[in-house]
Amino acid sequence: MTAAEIRQRFLDFFAEHGHRVRPSASLVPSDDPTLLFTNAGMVPFKRVFLGLDELDSKRAVTSQKCVRAGGKHNDLEEVGKTTRHHTFFEMLGNFSFGDYFKSEAVDFAWAFLVGELGLDPERLVVTVHHTDDEAEKLWIEQVGVDPARIFRLGDKDNFWQMADTGPCGPCSELHYDLRPEGERGRPVDRDRFIEMSEDGRFVELWNLVFMQFDRDAEGVMHPLPAPSIDTGAGLERLAAVLQGVDSNFHTDLFEPLLARVAEVVGRPYERETDAGVSYRVLADHARAVAFLLADGVFPSNEGRGYVLRRILRRAVRHAWLLGRREPTLVHVVESVIDAMGDTYPELRQRREHLLTTTRAEEERFLSTIEGGLDRFEELAPAGGTGTIPGDEAFRLYDTFGFPLDLTELMAEERGWTVDAKGFARALEAQRARSRADRAASGVVVEGGETFEGWSGSEHATQSFVGYAGVEARSPVLAWRRDGDRVGLILRDNPFYLESGGQVSDRGSVVGDGWTVTVDDVRSIEGRSAVFGTIEGDWGEAPGEVEARVGRELRHDTERNHTATHLLHAALRGVLGEHVVQRGSLVAPDRLRFDFAHTAPMTVEERAEVERRVNAGIWADHPVVIDEMAHADAVAQGAMALFGEKYGDRVRVVRIPEVSMELCGGTHVRHTGEIGLFKLVSESGVAAGVRRVEAQTGPGAFRYLADIEARLDEAARTLKTQPDNVVHRAEQILQERAELESLLDDLRKGGGGGETVVAEVALETDGTPFQLSVVRMRARDADDARRWGDAFLESVDRGVAVVAADLPGDKHSLFTFVSDDLIARGIRADAVVREVAAVAGGRGGGRPHLAQAGVGDPGRVDEALAAAEGVVRALAEAG
């Protein structure tokens, strides 16, 4: 089974059980300072678990892209050495937000692994938190797991939390027995299980987290608003088990990448040698680099960018070990895009950015790595032992670009250690010198970024000229350059610096023979500095430049900002004067507005808010901007933005007869320029705070065009016209309800599409009973279970073996056993295992009801024919 098939079957399985399929969130968590990266499937739902946000469904299922390469969850140093550690991976998860809890989560997990994927239940081992009597009881009594295969473990293994604070709770893990053929299924004690889990003979497949608490900064755990479920199953591990390989790296997820490494390096992958580690590192790191770049992380010397740079440079070093002296990772990143671009379109959309940035980073490190390796050889010669001094480790970092952890890794490989504390002292000493030098020159810059070229102009005044236009000719007051990354402070600056919810501008700065593509604007000692990637070379100094803000992006931002003012006024008019702003985001592609209100808006309220905003747009009001004393503005009724500080003089944005607010942002000249306004979503943010998101202008048009396209698709599917979709859907739902009712009646009455293969009278201990062997067509597994319930009600003693042919050419086997026969040694789970084995399937379940998958559909009849012998043998043994 391919990884893509596993992913889709997981999503489909839970969708069939009432879960809303949601797309993967970004690897960069939104509004969560506690995390560097999305490291688990529950991260996008953290606020939902805390009761701060609401979703349109109480159940969700995702395949979430994750990175663990920094902070609490950091697997970087294990990658390539073990069979199962990765920097980037996909986590399959099903979630309940105050809906179902432990009982259903346990049932779903067993049904998917055993019933859907066909894993051997005798090879599954369960762990629970040592205090969780309820979970252990559910596994034993509800699922039928042998108590000998359930272990109670402590907080380290069976209590889960995403970070030091936030949602957490006890968990139950499902492990799979990977011991050699002759040892599989043999019982082990708790200590032996732990030992074998650590050496890979048991592998954790799925973690079911029973979310019950919110841990605060002091470590105190407070009950969540509602107990919830968060599960995580690694796609890579499931693929390895189902594909019968000894390593995640030997699944179809990694084989194309390892093949590309072999192609570029010029020799085949060597699994069992030290060189094999380098192949695996390159394959793994290519995935992390591709997805981090696609989600907007850029290599740098701090935060997320630093982690990305470490991953890149670790990959370059391993390519170097394989004999490569030119960019290598970029070719593997290209294979990642080709292999995963259909599932994750952002890879294809940013293809050139991914390849260009990866190649540039490789070339930058390759230019210094040889000198760094030569110096490392002098510091830690092979065959020796000792400690590399901290100041020398710092020199490898400062001069040659070796991150400390890379130096530590190389040292460990030779039996050396590194004085990490000495490195930290040397790094801090350099920072102190830099601060002192900047203070002495009168130029102090935030974040340790030193700007050059002041030459007495450090006291020059900078003017923001972006209100008047989007282009300006300006001298450069100061600059800094780090490779192809450039920072510029312009005297006449048209680039808006993020403030009041409005994001910073993007654009370009063009000089004599060079261009900087501006992707960031930051405050540096009270001045706005623009940052970006340079093409060309300015020589000794940048000179005078042409600064150009992206015209379309700016105009879209202006549309959204002015629409935010109209929205604020409309909300107050519809919901009441208690509505005040509690936060906002104004970007080119959307606007977000948080406001004080105690309940979700009704459908009618949302419609009226939309109507009022669009009426304000189509009235084409002028947008009047004045500067005045703060006291005068307040006296005239101007509203202030939440969280903003104002000086004595303020900028007032007024839409006559509609709105008047203090605002430093950029706006359209007339409201008619906005074109169109469309509310996209509404949700809760915190107690008494609601959030709406909306789009305007071209964005709103695209949003509505997408809805229209989906409506047309729905109409084609339903074979009707778009204006008749609702009526046709109601007809189909009514017809379905009638058919389901009829089918249920038929099932209960013994009709409904089943064929009786055999009915046999048997006995056990002199007691007669009936064996029924049936093949039936079914909509889903519930159909077969309902048939089984009716069968058990209709016989005093009986066994039924049912082959269900399901939609999509799927097949399942079911067994049903009456209570009296269970006491005599005939169990449904024992029957289904033997019968399913004939058709290459596996399964299990409870004593009275069990289910199994079918490996070879062509042998179902053969399996049914074997049912009598299986049951007869159990009856005689009983």
N, C-alpha and C positions, 0 to 999 in steps of 0.2 A: 504494500500500500504506500503510495507516494505521500510526501509531507503535505502537498497541496490537497490531496484527498482527505487526509486526516484532519486538516484545518477545516475543510468544508463540511465534513461529516460532524465535527464537533459543533459548528455553528448551526447546521441544520437540525441536529438532535435537540439542542436546547430551544431553537426557534419553535420546533414542534411541541415543546413543553412550555410555551407561553413566554419565552424570553425574547426581548427586543434585541436584534442584532445591531450592534453599534460599531462604527469604524474605529480603528486604532487612533489614539490621541498622539500628540507630538511627543518626542523624546524630551522636550524641554517643558517641564511642568509649568502650568499657568498659575500665577499668584500663589506660589508655594516656596518660600525661602528656605525651607528645611531640607530640600532635595536639590542635588545637582541635576539628576536625570530621572525620567520615569523609569523606575526599577522594578515595578510590579504591575499587574493588571488592575489593581484597585486604585492606583494613584489618581487617575482621572475622576474617580468617584469619591474622593476623600471628603469633599464638602457635603456630598449626599449622605454618606454614613454619619456625618456629624449633625445632620439635620439642617444644614445651612442652605442647601440647594434642593430643588425637586426636579425629578425627571417625569416624562410622560408615561413611564412604565415602572412598575415595582420590580421587574425582573430584567436583567440584561445579560448578554453574552458577547464576548469580544475575543479577538486574537490581537493582543497588544504588543507592539514592539517595545523592547526594554533594553536598557544598557546598565551594566554593573561594572563600573571602572573607576569609582571614586566614592569617598565617604564611607558610610557604614557598610554598604553592600559593594564590595570591591573584589572582583574575581580576576583582575588583570594579570597578576603574577602567576596564576595557575594555568592560564590559557596556553594551550599547546603541549603542556606536560601531562595533563589528565585527559580522560576521554570525554568529560562532560562539562567542563567550565568554558564559558564564553563571555566576551565583552557585550556583544549584541545577541539577543535571542528573542523568540516569540513566546509569549505566555498566553495559553488558552485559559479562559476563565468564565465561570457563570456566577452571577451576582443576584442576591436578594436584598432589597432595600426595605426592611421591615415587613416582608411578605412571608416566605417560608423560612424554616430554620434547620436544625440539625437533622431531623428525621428525613425530610425531603432531600437535603444535600447528600446524605449518605446513600439514599436510594438512587438518586440521579448518577452519582459517581459509579456505583456498582453496575447499574444498567448500561452505562456508556462503555466502561472498560470491558465488561464481561459480555453483555448482550450485543452491543453495537460493534465493538472492535474484536470481540472473540478471544480476549485474553483468558488464559487458564486460571480459574479462580484459586486452584491449589497452589499457584505460584505467587499469589498476592498476600502480603503481610501488612497489617494495619497497626499504626501507633496512635495513641491518644495521650492527652495530658494526664499526668498522674492523679489529678483531682477530678477528672471528668468521668464519673460513673455513668452518666446518661449516654455519652457517646459510645462507651464500651458496650452497654446494654443494647443499643440500637444495632451495632454491628453483629452481635451474637443473635439476638432474638428477631430482629427485623430482616436482616440480610442472610443470616445463617453462617457467619464466619466462625470457624473453629476457635474457641478461646485460646488455644495454644498458639494461634497465629496473630494474637493481639498483644501488644506491649505498651505498658504505661511508661512514659518518659517525662523528663522535667522541662523547665522553661526553655532551656537551650534548644531543645529539639521540637517541642510541641506547644510553644507559645509564640505567636507571630505579631510583629509590629513593623510598620513601614519605616519609621524613623524613631528617634529618641522620644518624640512626642507624637500624639495623634491616635487614630483608631487602632485598636489591637484586640486580641482575644486568644483563647486556647484554640488549638487546631488538631486535626486528625490527618495523618499522612498515609498514603497508599504506596507501598514499596513492592518491587517486582524481583522475584528470585532469579538471579542470573548465574547460579552455580552450575557446574557441569551436569550433564544429563543424568548421571547416576545419583547425584546428590539432591537434585531439585525436589522440593516438596517435603524433604525430611525435616522434622521438627528441630528447632534450636531454642536454647534458652535466651533470656533477655541480653545478657552480657555478650554472648556469642553473636547475636543478631547485630548489636551495636558495632562489634569488631568487624563483622563482614560487610556492614554498610559503609564503614570507613574505607575498606579496601576495594569496594566496587562490586562485591558479590551480591549485594542487594542494592537496587537503585530506586530512589524516590521518584515516583511518577506524578503524584498529584497531592496537593496540600489543600485541605478543606479548613478554612479559617472561620471560626464562629465569632464574628465581630460583636463584642459586647461592651467594650470600654473605650474611653478616650483618656489617654495618659497625658497629664499636664507636665509643665517644665519641672515641677518638684517631684515627679514620679508618681503622683497620686492618680489612681484610675477612677474615673467617673463613668457611670453607666451611660451608654449611648441612648438617644431618644427611642430607638427600637432595635432589638437584636437583629442582626443581618448576617448574610453569608457572602464570603469572598473566597473564591477558589483560584488556584493556579496550577496549571499543568504545562510543563515545558514541551513545546512542539518538537524540539530537537531530540529530547529523550524518548518521547513516544515513537518518533520515527525510527530511532535506533532499535527499540524493542520490536516493533512491528516488522521492520525490514531485516531483523535477525543479524545485525552487525554488532561488532564489538566496541564501537565508538560512535559518538554523534558525528564525528568528522568523516565517517564512512557511509553516511546516509546520502540520499539524493540532494539534500540541501547543500552539502559541501563538496561532493565529488566533482562537479563542474569547476569549482574554484580551485581545488587541488590540481586538477588537470591543467588549468590555465597557468598555475604557478610552474608546473612541470614544463609546460610549453615554453614559457618565458625564460626559465632557468636553463632549459636544454637538457634536462635529465629527469628520469621518472621519479615519482614520489617514493621515498624510502620510509616505509611505515615504522620499522623497528629500530632505526638508527637515530642518533642525535639530530641529524639533518631533518628527520621527519618532523621534529618539533617546529623547525623554522617554516616548513610548508604549512603546518596547521596554524601557526601564528599569522602568517600572511593571509590565509583564507579567512580566518576569524576576524582579523583587524580590518580587512577590506569591507566586511559587512558593517562594522561599527562606524568606520570612516564615511562610507556612503550614506548611511542613514542619518548620522549626526550632521553632516554637511547639508543634506536635503532638508533637515528640520531647522536650519538657520544658525547652527553653531559654527563659528569661524575660528581657526587655529590662532591662539594668542598665548600670552604668558600669565594668564590669570583665569580663575574660575573654570567654567565649562570648556573654554577655548584651550586652556592649558592641558586639561585631560585629553582633549582631542589631539593636541600636538604630541603629548606623550605616546599615545597610541600610534600615531603616524611614525614617530621616530623609532619606537620599538620595532615596528615593521621594517623600516629601512635597515636597522641593524641586523635583523634576521635575513633580509635579502643579501646584505653584505656577507654574512656567514656562508651563504650559498654561492658566493662568487660574483654577485652582481655589483657593478659600479655605475649603474644608471637607474633611472626610475623603474620600479618594478610593481609597486602596489597599485599604481594607476591602472595597469592592465587588468588586475584582479578586480578592482572597483568597477571597471567596465563590464566584467562578467557578472558582477552582482546586479548591475542595472539591467542587463539582458535577462538574467534569471528571475529577478523579483519585481521587475518593472510593471508587469501586468497586475500583480497583487497590490503593489504600492506605487501608484502612478507618479507620485512626487519625485521618484528616482529618475524617471524618463523626462519629466518636466524640467528638472534642473541638471540634466546630464552634463552639459558643457561646464557648468559651474563646478560640479563634482570632480570632473576629470582635470580641469585646469588648476583648481586649488590643490588637489592631491599631487599633481606633477610638480607644481611650484614648491610645495613643502618638502617633497623628496629631494628636489634639486638643491634647496637651501641647506638641508642637513648633509647631503652628500658632499657639499663643498667644504665641510669642516670635519666630517666624521673620520677621515683618514688621519689627520693630525691628532684628533682626540684619541683614536685607537693607539697611535704610536705612543702618546703620552701615557695612556693607560698601561701599555706594555712595560714602560719604565717604572710605573708605580706598583704594579702587581704582576711581576713576571711569573710565567707558568712554572709549576713545581715548587713555588715558594709558599709562604703563608705570612699573615700579618694583618695590619689595619691601614687602610689608605687614610691619610690625615684629612681632616675636614676642609682645610684651606685648599688642598689639592683637588678634592672632590668639587669644591666651589669653582676652581679654575676650569675644570672640565665642563662645568655648567656655563660659566660666564664667557669663556673663550670659544669653546667648541660646541656648545648647545646640548650637552648631555644632561638630561634631567637626572636628579639624584637617584630615583628608583632604577633607572637604566644602569647607572654606575654600580648600584648595589647588586643588581641582578648579575652583571658581568663579574663582579667581585665574588659573589657566592658561587658562581660556576667554577672558579679557580680556588675556592677554599679561603678567600680573603674576606675581610669585613671592611665597613666604611664608618668613619667617625661622623655619624649623622648630626650629633649635637654641635660638633665643630663646624660642619657645613652651615648649620643654622646661624651660628655666631658670625661666620664670615659673610653670609648673605645679609644679615642685619647690619653689620659694619659697613657694607657697601651702601645700603639704603641710607644709613645715617650720613655717610660722606656726601651722597647725592643731595640729601635734604640741606646739608650745611652749605654746599656749593650753590644751590638754588637760592638759599636765604641770603648768601653773601652777594649774589648778583641782583637781588631785589625781585627775583622772579620765582615764585613758589607755585608749583603745579600739582593739582590733585592726582592721586593714583601713581605717583612716581614718574609721570611723563614729562620729560625735559624738552622744552621747546628752544630752538636755536634762532639766531639771526635777529635778536631784538635790537642790538646796536643803538641803544638809547631810545628806541621806540616802545620800550615796555610800558611806558606811562601814556601811550597814545590812546585816545578814546575810540572805541568801536561803536559803529552805528548799525542798528538793524534797519535795513531798507526794504525788507520783504513785504511790508504793507503796501508799498507803492508799486511793486512789480516783482517779477521772478528772475530778473537778470540784473547784474551789476558789474561794472568795471572797478577793480579795487587793487590797491597794493597789498602785499602779504606782510602782516606785522611780525609773524614768527612762524616757525615750522618745526616739525620733527619727522624723522624717517627711520623706519625699521624694515629693511628689505623693500618689498613692494607696497608696504602699508605706510601711509602718509597722514600727518595731521597738519592742518593749516588754520591760522588765526587771521581772518580778513578784516581790514579796516571797515569796509562797507559790505556788510554781510546780509544776503537775502535769505539765508537758510533759517527757518524757524526752529528754535530749540524746544524740545518737548516741555509742555507746561499746560496747566489747566485742563488736562485730559487729551489735548491735541498732540499727536506724535510728531517727531522731528521730520523735517523735509529730507528728500533724497534728490540727487541730481549730479552735477559735475562741476569741476573747476578746470578751466582750460588755460594753459600757459603756452610759452613758446616751445613747441615741439613735444609737449607732454599733456596728459589728461589724467585727472584724478576722478574716479567714479565714487561719489560720496554716498556712503551707506550708513553713516552715523554722525550725530551732532552731539557734543557734550560741552558742559560748562567747565572752563579752565580759568580759575581765579577771576570769576565774574565776567569772563568773555566767552563767547561761543566759538568753539573750535570744530571744524569739519574734518572727518576722517574717511579714508577710502583707499582703494587700490590704484596705484599709479601705472600708467603705460607711458613709456618714453623716459627722458632724463632731463632735468632742469639745469644740470651743470652745477655751478657753485652756489647759486641762489635762485629761488623761484621767480623773482621779479613781479611785474604787474600781471593780473590774471582776469579772466572773464568767468564770473560765477553764475551758474545757471541752475535754478531749481527746476525739477521735473514738472513741466507745466500741467500735464494731465493729472498727475498724482496730486499736485497742490489744489487743482480745481475740484477734484473729487473730495479731498479733505475739506475744502471750504463748503461744498454742498452739505456734507455730513455735519459740519460744525453749526452752520446756520440752522439746519434742520433740528439739531439738538435744542436750540433755543425755542423753535416752534413747538417741539415735542414737550418741553418743560411747561410751556404755557397751556398746551392742550391737556396735559395730565392734571394740572391744577383746575382747569375749567370743568373737566369731566369727573374727577375723583374728589376734589375739594382743595381748599387752601392749605390743608395740612401737608400737602405734597411739597417737599423740598428736596433739592439735589443732595445725594450722598456719595457721589462719585461718577466718573464718566471716562469714556475712551472715544476719541475721534481719530479715525484712521482713514486712508483713502478708500478701503473696501467695505467699511462698516462703521456704525456708531453703536455705542453701548451707554446706557443711562441707568444709574442706580438712584432710587428715590424712596422717601419715607412713605410707607403705606402698609396696612396690616393684613391685606388679603389679596389673593390673585384677582386680576381683572376678569370680569365676565366677558363673554363673547360680544355682547352689546357694547360694553365699555371700550373694548379694543377697537371695535369698528368705528365708534364715535371719535376716539383719539385719532385714528388714521384719517377720518373724514376731515377733522379740524386742521390737521397738519397740512393735508393736501389742499384744502381750501386756502390756507395761508400762502402756500406756494403759488397756486394759480391766480391769486389776487395780485401777484407780482409787486408786493410791497417793496419800497426802497429799504436798504439796510443802512441806517444812519450811524456813523461812528463819531463820537466826540471825546475830547479829553476835558476833565473838569476836576474840581476839588472833590475828595472822597466824601466829605460831609454833604456837599451839594448833590452828588449822585444819589446818596442814600435818602436824602430828603425828597428827591424826585421819585423815589420808589424803585430804584435799581436794585436787583437781586444779586447777591454775591455767590461765587462758585464755592462749593464745599471744599474746605481744606486749603484754600488759597490765602496768601497774605497780601495786603495792599498797602501802598504808600499813600502820601498825602494827595498826589495826583493820580487819577485812575482813568482807564479807558472804558467808555460806555458804549455798548452795542445795542441799538434800539431798532425794533421793527414796529413802526407806528401802529397803535391800537392793538398790538399783540404782545410784545415782549420788550423788556428793558433789563439788561444784565451787565454787571462788571465783567469784562472779558478781554484778555490780551491776545486772543487767537485771531486767525485769518478767516475772512468771510466772503461770500458772494456779494455782488453789488445790489442785486435785486433778488427777491425770493424765487422769482420765476426761473432763475438759472438752476435751481435744484431739480426741477423737472418732475420728479415723482418720489413719493415716500411710501415705504412698505415695512410694516412691523413684521419681524421674522420670528421672534420668540419672546417669552416672558417667563421668569423663574424667580424663586426666592433666593436671596443672598444671605440674609441673617434675620433674626427676629425683628419684624417691623420694617424690613428693607426689601424692596422688589427690584428686579432688573429687567429691562427690555433691551433687545437688540433690533436694529433696523438697517435698511439699506436705502440709498437714494440714487437718483439719476441713472446712469448706465448700470450700476449694480442692481438697483431695483428692477430695471428692465430685464436683466439677465435672470434674476431670481424668478420673476413672473413667467419669462419664456421657458424656464426649466419646468415650472409647475405645469404650464400649458403642454409641454412635450410629454410629461408624465401622464397628464390627463388623456392626451391623444393615444398614448400607449395603452392605458387602461381601457379606453374605449375600443381599441382594436382587439385587445385580449377578450373583452366581453362581447365583441361583435355587435357593437351599437355605435351611436353617435355620441360625441362628447357631452352634449346637453341632456343625454338620456342615461348617463353612467349611474347616477344615484338610483334611479328607478330600476335599472337592470340589475344592479348589485343587490337591491332589496329582493327582487324576484329570485335571484340565485340563492340568497341566504334562506329565503322561505322554502324553496325547493329542497335545499340541503337539509333543513330541519325536518321536513316531512320524510325524506329518504332515510335519514338517520333514525328517526322514530320507527319507520317501517323495518329497517334492518335490525334494530335492537329487538323488535318483536319477533322477527324471524330467527335471530340467534337464540333467543330464549326458548323458542318453540322447536328448535332442532333443525330448522331449515337454513336458508341464507347462504347457500353456495358451498357447503362442505360435502366432501365425498367420503363415505365410510370405507376405509381400506380393509379393515378387519374388525370383527367383534369376537372375542375369545373368552370362554368361561375357564377360569383358573381357580386354584385354591392354595391356601397357605395354612399350615397346621390344621388341616381339615376344614378350614373356613372358606367357602366359595366367594369369589369376587369376579367382577367383569373388567376385561381390558378392551378399550375402544381405541382403534388406530384410525386417525382422520387426517385428510388433507383438505385445506380450505383456502378460499380467497378472502383476504382481509384488508381493510383500509389501513390499519395500524395494529400495534401490539395489543392495544386495549380491546379490539374486537376479539382477538383470540382469548384474552383473559375473561371477557364476558361469557364467551362460549364455555370456558372451563368452569366458571361459577355455576352456570346453568347445569352443566354435566354433574358436578358434585352434589347439587341439590336434588338431582333426579335419581341418584343411585344410593343404596345403603353403603355398599363398599365398591370401590372402583378405581381404576387407573385409566387415564387417557393420555395418549401421545398424539400431538397435533403438529402437522407441518403447515405453517401459514405462509402463503405466497403474498408478499406485500408489494405496494406500488414501487416503481423504479427497479424492477427485477431484483428485489431483495427477498430473502427467505429467512425464516426463523423457526426453531423447533420449541415446542412447549410441552411440559408434562404436568399433569394434575393428579394428586393422590388424595383419597379420602382419609379422614383422621384415624379411623380404625386401622387402616393398613399401615399408616406411619408407625403406630405402636408395635406393629409386627415386623418392622425392619425394611419396609418398602418406602423409599424416600424419593420425592420428585427430582431432587438435585442429583442423586445417584443415577436415576434412570436417564436423565437428559444428557449427562456426561457420556455414558456408554453409547447411546443412540447417536448423538451428534458426532462422536469420534468416527463413525462409519462414513459420514459425509465430510470429514475433514474439519469439523467445527469444534468449538469449545463453549462451555457455559456452566451455569450453576444457579443457585437460588435458594429457596426455602424448602422445607420438607414437603409442603403441600403444593407448591407452585415453583417451577424452575423454567429457565429460558436459555437457549443457546443459539449461537450463530451457525451459519452453514458455509463451510469452506468451498465445497464443490456442489453447486446446485444440481448437477446432473446425477448426483448420487442420493437425492432425497428419498426416492422410492426404495432404494436399497437400505437406507437407514430405517425407514418405516417398517420394512420387512424384518429387520433385526429386532424390532421392539419387543415382539413376543418372547424371544429367547432371553433378552435382557431381564424382562419382568419375571419370567418363569424362574430364572436363576436366583433372583433376589427372593422370590417367594419360597423357593426350596431352602435357601440359606436361612431364611427367617424362621 
